[in-house]
Amino acid sequence: QVQLVESGGGLVQAGGSLRLSCGASGSIFSFNSMGWYRQAPGKQRGLVASITRSGILNYSDSVKGRFTISRDNAKNTVYLQMNSLKPEDTAVYYCAADGNSLRYWGQGTQVTVSS
């Protein structure tokens, strides 16, 4: 059973930074890709950033230039560095891992950006 545990969320003022971490119970290299998604109240969950096994990065247009996804294979951890945060970044952030036929989700971590 794959377990993903997010941490690092919290309350921050606009313009501030946070770093989210997602620790996996097994080797993250076993997944085809890993990513961060977010869901704001009343909105659908959407992709924020992803990284494939080969290291290809993908970002939503709304976070390009502000957020950076990275991974540490030795620690089985994926990170999301979030800079220049805006109130519209407020959401629950979820870590996801794509296996061959399943997508695994973490429990989510709340990020709140005050204006």
C-alpha positions as CSV (number, residue, x, y, z in Angstrom):
1,Q,0.0,0.0,0.0
2,V,1.5,3.3,-1.1
3,Q,1.3,6.1,1.4
4,L,2.0,9.8,0.7
5,V,2.3,12.2,3.5
6,E,2.3,16.0,2.9
7,S,3.7,18.6,5.2
8,G,4.7,22.2,5.1
9,G,1.4,24.0,4.7
10,G,0.3,26.9,6.7
11,L,-0.6,30.6,6.8
12,V,1.6,33.1,5.0
13,Q,1.2,36.7,3.9
14,A,1.1,37.6,0.2
15,G,4.5,37.7,-1.3
16,G,5.8,35.1,1.2
17,S,7.1,31.6,0.6
18,L,6.4,28.1,1.7
19,R,7.9,24.7,0.9
20,L,5.7,21.7,0.8
21,S,7.1,18.2,1.2
22,C,5.6,14.8,0.2
23,G,7.1,11.8,1.7
24,A,6.4,8.4,0.1
25,S,6.4,5.0,1.8
26,G,8.4,3.5,-1.0
27,S,10.8,4.5,-3.8
28,I,9.5,7.5,-5.7
29,F,11.5,6.3,-8.6
30,S,9.0,3.5,-9.0
31,F,6.3,6.0,-10.1
32,N,5.9,7.2,-13.6
33,S,5.5,10.7,-12.3
34,M,4.7,12.6,-9.1
35,G,2.9,15.9,-8.8
36,W,1.2,18.5,-6.7
37,Y,-2.5,19.4,-7.2
38,R,-4.6,21.9,-5.4
39,Q,-8.3,22.4,-4.7
40,A,-9.8,25.7,-3.5
41,P,-13.3,25.8,-2.0
42,G,-15.9,25.4,-4.7
43,K,-13.4,24.6,-7.4
44,Q,-12.2,21.4,-9.0
45,R,-8.8,19.9,-8.1
46,G,-6.2,20.9,-10.7
47,L,-2.6,20.2,-11.5
48,V,0.0,22.6,-10.0
49,A,3.2,20.9,-11.0
50,S,4.6,17.5,-11.9
51,I,7.8,15.7,-12.5
52,T,8.3,12.5,-14.4
53,R,10.6,9.7,-13.7
54,S,13.0,11.1,-16.3
55,G,12.8,14.5,-14.8
56,I,10.5,16.3,-17.2
57,L,8.8,19.2,-15.4
58,N,5.3,20.6,-16.0
59,Y,3.7,23.6,-14.4
60,S,0.3,25.2,-14.6
61,D,0.4,28.6,-16.2
62,S,-0.7,30.3,-13.0
63,V,2.4,29.2,-11.0
64,K,5.1,29.3,-13.7
65,G,8.1,31.3,-12.5
66,R,6.9,31.2,-8.9
67,F,6.7,27.5,-7.9
68,T,9.4,24.9,-8.3
69,I,8.9,21.1,-8.0
70,S,11.9,19.0,-7.2
71,R,12.6,15.5,-5.7
72,D,15.1,13.8,-3.5
73,N,15.2,10.1,-4.6
74,A,17.3,9.1,-1.6
75,K,14.7,10.6,0.8
76,N,11.7,9.4,-1.3
77,T,10.4,12.9,-1.1
78,V,9.0,15.4,-3.6
79,Y,9.0,19.1,-2.8
80,L,7.1,22.2,-4.0
81,Q,8.8,25.5,-3.3
82,M,6.3,28.2,-3.5
83,N,7.5,31.8,-3.8
84,S,5.7,35.1,-4.3
85,L,2.5,33.6,-3.0
86,K,-0.8,35.2,-3.8
87,P,-4.2,35.0,-2.1
88,E,-5.5,33.0,-5.1
89,D,-2.9,30.3,-4.2
90,T,-5.0,29.5,-1.2
91,A,-6.1,25.9,-1.4
92,V,-5.6,22.4,-0.1
93,Y,-2.5,21.0,-1.8
94,Y,-2.4,17.3,-2.5
95,C,0.6,15.2,-3.5
96,A,-0.1,12.5,-6.1
97,A,1.9,9.6,-7.5
98,D,1.2,7.9,-10.7
99,G,1.8,4.1,-10.9
100,N,1.2,2.0,-14.0
101,S,-2.6,1.9,-13.5
102,L,-3.3,3.8,-10.3
103,R,-2.9,7.3,-9.0
104,Y,-2.2,7.6,-5.3
105,W,-3.1,10.6,-3.2
106,G,-1.9,12.1,0.0
107,Q,-4.3,13.5,2.6
108,G,-3.6,17.1,1.6
109,T,-2.2,20.1,3.4
110,Q,-3.8,23.5,3.7
111,V,-2.1,26.6,2.3
112,T,-3.6,30.0,3.2
113,V,-2.3,33.2,1.8
114,S,-3.5,36.4,3.4
115,S,-3.6,39.7,1.6
